[in-house]
Amino acid sequence: MKHTIKLIAISTLLLSATAVYADWKQDLKDAAIQKGNNTAAEKLGIATPAPAGAKVYIISPKNGDTVTGPVLVQFGLSGAGIAPAGTQVDGTGHHHLLVDDPTVDLSQALPMTDQVKHFGKGQTETTLTLKPGKHTLQLIFADWKHQPFNPSLSSEKITITVK
Ligand SMILES: [Cu+2]
């Protein structure tokens, strides 16, 4: 009798250990598949579908404003979340600010230049030092691999005058 109880206890233990092992194996498998998909999406430049109803906009300054530098630019977003660059979470991305209307290909990952600023830490504002005169600003919200969503999510392009 004692032996039977022991045996049952041991087999229960073994069964749960097997279950844990199977879960762990499935988690590893899922992680590997996810990683493979991410690498493929990045290599092939596959655009992420835009989160439904998401909007990106510049909170301040406003179109037509005359400001004294440095200029605080505040980024607005609704219907989507913010995640750091490189972190793939559904419905999230990070902000990019286009200064003075650079030409960008919305089907490719955005380049990092003086005119295409990335906010890959998840920032929602920045301070720009701009020469006196007219400047344009536009936000593009892009996915974890810096690639604009499909369809792309960009703000209105605003023009400001720096004194
Ligand atoms: Cu980026």
Residues whose N, C-alpha, C, O or C-beta is under 5 A from the ligand:
A	BS01	CU	A85 H118 G120 H146
